[in-house]
Amino acid sequence: MTITYEEFLVFDLENDGEKTKLDIKQEDLQNYLNPEQVLVIIREDLRRIYIWKGAKSAVRKRFISSRVARDLQKELLDDPRYHRCKIVSIDQGDELQEFLDTFQLESMEVTERLPDMRYIRNIERERMKEAEQIAKGKTEVAYYSPALQDISSDVVMSSIVQKPKLTIGLSEEEQKQIKKKILKTEVPLDYKRQNLILGHTLFAAVTKISKVFDEDVEEIVWEPVKKVPKEIMNLDNHKLRVYLNKNKGIVEAVEVLKKEEKPNQNIIPKKITSKPSLTKSSTPKKKTSLTPMPPKPASMKQNSKETETQEKQDK
């Protein structure tokens, strides 16, 4: 399936695992959160894929929703315009605050549930365990639907798992603000911005290419580095800028700047020695004087006259 680039996408799931894209606006999402539905909601700008599960939705839908979400995640990764999105599971009436704040919603009260004794929501299962421990002094394992089980590390189950933080001591919103402040700061002359360090996370620039009306448009995005080349690195020809928070008295970030290499101007060009000209000297040579011819002997003159007389007589 080819997806047109959109930051907000919603898919409705059927019992057979088929998904249908819903053409809705973000502000209208509340009207589509039906207790009998399971929706896969993508917020690409937040790097999130939410699985919203209605309280009366079929167990089969819940079971296959994680697989459908992972398929969508892989499909989006194959498109260079999209980033890797975290999959987060949301139960009706037990929504994460992150989900409610993202779409400006209030928690939906659950008035009726599907009569399926096999399915127990996360929060209910924990409360049942606590009640049993208090009443009986021992712990018993409650049977619950495998729909809530997902071996993928990409899926975050609601209620009992806290929202992961990319950096220690900084929320996602604080990260965005700090990166925005850094990227607005002018880079010193002859240096270029190479990396950012926020908390314990190293960020690097990633170039994304999007197709806009048959034209390639480049976009630079700063994303966390998942794999580092080695444990200790010596930085030569680098400059570090430290960003502090005066109110909190902490280091917010470190910016790594690399000196741009320029051609070596100290190289002395080789002198080109001119070879002697092969052309002849332009100075004219002096002409040597000619020795005058000696006069002819008298006998030669006499013979010459006789020859001329003989020629005349022959004519």
C-alpha positions as CSV (number, residue, x, y, z in Angstrom):
1,M,0.0,0.0,0.0
2,T,1.3,3.4,-0.9
3,I,0.7,6.1,1.7
4,T,0.7,9.8,0.9
5,Y,2.8,11.6,3.4
6,E,0.7,12.8,6.4
7,E,1.5,13.5,10.0
8,F,-1.9,12.2,11.2
9,L,-3.3,8.8,10.0
10,V,-6.1,6.7,11.4
11,F,-7.0,3.1,10.5
12,D,-10.0,1.1,11.6
13,L,-9.5,-2.6,12.2
14,E,-11.9,-5.4,11.2
15,N,-12.1,-8.9,12.8
16,D,-10.3,-10.5,9.9
17,G,-7.3,-8.2,10.4
18,E,-8.0,-5.9,7.4
19,K,-7.5,-2.2,8.0
20,T,-9.4,0.7,6.5
21,K,-8.0,4.2,6.4
22,L,-10.4,6.8,7.8
23,D,-10.4,10.2,6.2
24,I,-10.8,12.4,9.3
25,K,-9.3,15.5,10.8
26,Q,-7.4,15.4,14.1
27,E,-9.9,17.6,15.9
28,D,-12.7,15.1,14.9
29,L,-11.0,12.1,16.4
30,Q,-13.2,12.1,19.5
31,N,-16.3,11.3,17.4
32,Y,-14.7,8.1,16.1
33,L,-13.6,6.6,19.4
34,N,-16.4,4.0,19.5
35,P,-16.3,1.5,22.4
36,E,-16.8,-1.4,19.8
37,Q,-13.8,-0.3,17.7
38,V,-10.1,-0.7,17.6
39,L,-8.2,2.1,15.9
40,V,-4.6,2.5,14.9
41,I,-3.7,6.1,15.1
42,I,-0.4,7.5,13.7
43,R,1.2,10.8,14.8
44,E,4.4,10.8,12.7
45,D,5.5,14.2,14.1
46,L,5.5,12.7,17.7
47,R,7.0,9.3,16.5
48,R,4.0,7.5,17.9
49,I,1.6,4.7,16.7
50,Y,-1.3,4.5,19.2
51,I,-3.5,1.4,19.4
52,W,-6.8,2.6,20.8
53,K,-9.0,-0.3,22.1
54,G,-12.7,0.3,22.9
55,A,-14.1,-1.4,26.0
56,K,-16.6,-3.4,24.0
57,S,-14.2,-4.2,21.1
58,A,-13.9,-7.9,20.1
59,V,-11.0,-9.8,21.6
60,R,-9.8,-10.9,18.2
61,K,-9.5,-7.3,17.1
62,R,-7.4,-6.5,20.2
63,F,-5.2,-9.6,19.6
64,I,-4.4,-8.7,15.9
65,S,-4.0,-4.9,16.5
66,S,-0.4,-5.2,17.6
67,R,0.5,-7.2,14.5
68,V,-1.2,-4.6,12.3
69,A,0.6,-1.8,14.1
70,R,4.0,-3.5,13.5
71,D,3.2,-4.0,9.9
72,L,2.3,-0.3,9.5
73,Q,5.5,0.6,11.4
74,K,7.6,-1.4,9.0
75,E,5.7,0.0,6.0
76,L,6.4,3.6,7.1
77,L,10.1,2.8,7.7
78,D,10.4,1.7,4.1
79,D,9.3,5.3,3.1
80,P,12.2,7.8,3.5
81,R,9.7,10.5,4.5
82,Y,8.8,8.8,7.7
83,H,10.6,8.0,11.0
84,R,10.5,5.0,13.3
85,C,7.4,5.3,15.5
86,K,6.9,3.8,18.9
87,I,3.8,1.6,19.4
88,V,1.7,2.5,22.4
89,S,-1.4,0.6,23.5
90,I,-4.3,2.6,24.9
91,D,-7.4,1.1,26.7
92,Q,-10.7,3.1,26.8
93,G,-11.1,4.5,30.3
94,D,-7.5,3.8,31.2
95,E,-5.8,6.2,28.7
96,L,-2.2,7.4,29.2
97,Q,-2.1,11.2,29.9
98,E,0.3,11.5,26.9
99,F,-2.5,10.3,24.6
100,L,-5.1,12.6,26.2
101,D,-2.8,15.6,26.0
102,T,-1.8,14.9,22.4
103,F,-5.4,15.0,21.1
104,Q,-6.8,17.3,23.7
105,L,-9.2,14.6,25.0
106,E,-10.7,13.6,28.3
107,S,-10.7,10.0,29.6
108,M,-13.7,8.1,28.3
109,E,-15.9,6.6,31.0
110,V,-16.6,2.9,30.5
111,T,-20.3,2.2,31.1
112,E,-20.5,-1.2,29.5
113,R,-18.0,-3.9,28.6
114,L,-18.1,-6.9,26.3
115,P,-19.2,-10.0,28.3
116,D,-16.0,-11.9,27.8
117,M,-14.6,-13.2,31.1
118,R,-11.3,-14.1,29.5
119,Y,-10.4,-10.4,29.0
120,I,-9.2,-8.4,32.0
121,R,-7.6,-5.0,31.4
122,N,-4.2,-4.2,32.7
123,I,-5.2,-2.0,35.6
124,E,-8.0,-4.4,36.7
125,R,-5.5,-7.3,36.8
126,E,-3.2,-5.3,39.1
127,R,-6.0,-4.3,41.4
128,M,-7.2,-7.9,41.6
129,K,-3.7,-9.1,42.6
130,E,-3.4,-6.5,45.3
131,A,-6.9,-7.3,46.7
132,E,-6.1,-11.0,46.8
133,Q,-2.8,-10.4,48.5
134,I,-4.6,-8.4,51.2
135,A,-7.5,-10.8,51.7
136,K,-5.7,-14.2,51.4
137,G,-2.1,-13.3,52.2
138,K,-0.9,-15.0,49.0
139,T,-0.8,-14.3,45.3
140,E,-2.8,-16.2,42.7
141,V,-2.3,-15.8,39.0
142,A,-5.5,-14.5,37.2
143,Y,-6.3,-15.8,33.8
144,Y,-6.5,-13.1,31.2
145,S,-6.8,-12.8,27.5
146,P,-3.6,-13.2,25.4
147,A,-4.7,-10.1,23.6
148,L,-2.7,-8.0,26.1
149,Q,0.4,-10.1,25.7
150,D,2.9,-8.9,23.1
151,I,6.5,-10.1,23.0
152,S,7.6,-7.1,20.9
153,S,9.7,-4.6,22.6
154,D,8.2,-2.0,20.4
155,V,4.9,-2.1,22.2
156,V,4.3,-0.2,25.4
157,M,1.3,-1.4,27.4
158,S,-0.8,1.3,29.0
159,S,-1.4,1.8,32.8
160,I,1.5,-0.3,34.2
161,V,4.4,1.0,32.0
162,Q,5.7,4.5,32.3
163,K,6.3,6.5,29.1
164,P,10.0,6.0,28.2
165,K,12.2,9.0,28.2
166,L,14.9,9.5,25.6
167,T,17.1,11.4,27.9
168,I,17.6,11.4,31.7
169,G,16.0,14.4,33.4
170,L,14.6,16.0,30.2
171,S,11.0,15.6,28.9
172,E,10.3,15.4,25.2
173,E,9.1,19.0,25.2
174,E,12.2,20.1,26.9
175,Q,14.3,18.3,24.3
176,K,12.5,20.1,21.5
177,Q,13.0,23.5,23.2
178,I,16.7,22.9,23.8
179,K,17.4,21.6,20.3
180,K,15.5,24.6,18.9
181,K,17.6,27.0,21.0
182,I,20.9,25.3,19.9
183,L,20.0,25.2,16.2
184,K,19.1,29.0,16.4
185,T,22.6,29.8,17.8
186,E,25.1,30.9,15.1
187,V,28.0,28.5,14.4
188,P,31.5,30.1,14.8
189,L,33.4,30.9,11.7
190,D,35.2,27.9,10.1
191,Y,33.2,25.4,12.2
192,K,30.2,23.2,11.5
193,R,27.7,21.6,13.8
194,Q,28.4,17.9,14.1
195,N,26.6,16.4,17.2
196,L,24.4,17.3,20.1
197,I,24.4,15.7,23.5
198,L,21.2,15.9,25.6
199,G,21.3,14.1,28.9
200,H,22.8,10.7,28.1
201,T,21.8,10.7,24.5
202,L,23.9,11.6,21.5
203,F,22.1,13.2,18.5
204,A,23.3,13.4,14.9
205,A,22.0,15.1,11.8
206,V,20.0,12.8,9.5
207,T,19.1,13.9,6.0
208,K,15.6,13.1,4.8
209,I,14.6,13.4,1.2
210,S,10.9,14.1,0.4
211,K,9.3,14.2,-3.1
212,V,7.4,17.4,-3.6
213,F,5.8,17.8,-7.1
214,D,8.6,15.7,-8.7
215,E,11.3,17.7,-6.9
216,D,13.5,16.2,-4.2
217,V,13.4,18.3,-1.0
218,E,16.1,17.7,1.6
219,E,15.3,18.0,5.3
220,I,17.8,17.8,8.2
221,V,16.5,16.1,11.3
222,W,18.5,15.6,14.6
223,E,17.8,12.0,15.8
224,P,19.3,9.9,18.6
225,V,22.3,7.8,17.7
226,K,21.5,4.2,18.5
227,K,25.0,2.8,17.8
228,V,28.3,4.4,18.7
229,P,31.6,3.4,17.0
230,K,33.6,2.9,20.2
231,E,33.6,3.6,23.9
232,I,36.3,6.3,24.0
233,M,36.7,8.9,21.3
234,N,39.4,11.7,21.1
235,L,38.1,14.8,19.5
236,D,40.8,16.7,17.5
237,N,40.0,19.9,15.7
238,H,36.7,20.1,17.7
239,K,35.1,22.8,19.9
240,L,32.5,22.1,22.6
241,R,29.8,24.5,23.6
242,V,28.0,23.9,26.9
243,Y,24.4,25.0,27.4
244,L,23.4,25.7,31.0
245,N,20.1,26.1,32.8
246,K,20.6,28.9,35.4
247,N,17.3,28.2,37.2
248,K,17.9,24.5,37.6
249,G,21.6,24.7,37.9
250,I,22.2,21.9,35.4
251,V,23.9,21.3,32.1
252,E,21.1,21.0,29.5
253,A,23.2,20.1,26.5
254,V,26.6,20.0,24.9
255,E,27.2,21.0,21.2
256,V,30.0,19.4,19.3
257,L,31.5,21.6,16.6
258,K,34.0,20.4,14.0
259,K,36.6,22.7,12.4
260,E,36.2,22.8,8.7
261,E,39.2,21.7,6.7
262,K,40.7,24.2,4.3
263,P,43.4,23.8,1.7
264,N,46.9,24.3,3.0
265,Q,48.0,27.8,2.1
266,N,51.6,27.4,3.3
267,I,52.6,25.3,0.4
268,I,55.2,27.2,-1.7
269,P,54.8,26.7,-5.4
270,K,57.8,25.4,-7.3
271,K,59.7,27.9,-9.3
272,I,59.6,27.2,-13.0
273,T,63.1,27.8,-14.4
274,S,63.0,28.9,-18.0
275,K,65.1,26.9,-20.4
276,P,67.4,28.7,-22.8
277,S,65.8,29.7,-26.0
278,L,66.6,27.4,-29.0
279,T,66.1,30.3,-31.4
280,K,69.0,31.9,-33.1
281,S,70.4,35.1,-31.7
282,S,68.7,38.1,-33.1
283,T,72.0,40.0,-33.4
284,P,72.9,40.1,-37.1
285,K,76.1,38.6,-38.1
286,K,78.7,40.7,-39.7
287,K,79.1,40.2,-43.4
288,T,82.6,39.1,-44.5
289,S,84.2,41.1,-47.3
290,L,84.6,39.4,-50.6
291,T,88.1,39.1,-52.1
292,P,88.1,40.7,-55.6
293,M,88.7,38.3,-58.6
294,P,92.1,38.6,-60.2
295,P,92.1,39.9,-63.8
296,K,92.0,37.4,-66.6
297,P,95.2,36.6,-68.4
298,A,95.8,38.1,-71.9
299,S,95.8,34.7,-73.6
300,M,92.2,34.0,-72.3
301,K,91.0,37.4,-73.6
302,Q,92.5,36.7,-77.1
303,N,90.8,33.3,-77.2
304,S,87.5,34.9,-76.2
305,K,87.7,37.4,-79.1
306,E,88.5,34.7,-81.7
307,T,85.6,32.6,-80.5
308,E,83.2,35.6,-80.9
309,T,84.6,36.3,-84.5
310,Q,84.1,32.7,-85.5
311,E,80.5,32.7,-84.3
312,K,79.7,35.8,-86.3
313,Q,81.1,34.2,-89.5
314,D,79.1,31.1,-89.0
315,K,76.0,33.1,-88.9
